[in-house]
């Protein structure tokens, strides 16, 4: 079956497991600048930087990391195309029950375990809308992307291309693949980095102007938050960036600006050489803690019949 009908609107939301829910809620509201509408519970907090029900879900957990990454499909037909293709290739689909869908503000959804890393991907078509997001100290545009670390980067990239209809925008040789959830125009919604571990590299929020990067640099330092990379400029996407650590040591990025691709007639992916200058034209050097913390939660094993 062709995957051409598996079409995406955006990276819908990210769910993170955190060790101290209140500490992380304070960090993502006070330092990062997301909004808490108070719709959570004792075990979960919904935060947003858009008019959607949420963009980030924090869940109390013993092992900090990525609980799942959720993709909003272009339409219900696109959702059904994804369901049919994953079924055809033998993946186990886990439907999200009606009660959880209501809590998440979404309609019908299902989840899979990506076979090369085990990361949980969720797929849905619609999410409830709330009042417009009102920025506090930072004019966040959107949840931008997530980058994962894989011990077999080529295999992970291949699954995303061949079975999820993602497109490669650029690669840094033997280091990272930048991929977009087609036909979303942003240079990348998902990155796949290589290395010796499977886990989270970082999550990203895109901001509206370069001053947000400068203010963030001083704000995170004033709050005792560790900066682990930048400020700098990524040559592949032309984004200006700043990376810092959340309370569990997970890496968070602010970025300003990003190349966008047309649906038809997009340029070919480039292969950049494996050197630091391919990642930052301003010659910043990442801290050893950059991208090193955050596990991937797997789907639980299915019960025997």
Order of alpha helices (4+ residues) and beta strands (2+ residues): beta-alpha-beta-beta-beta-beta-alpha-beta-alpha-beta-beta-beta-alpha-beta-beta-beta-beta-alpha-beta-beta-beta-beta-beta
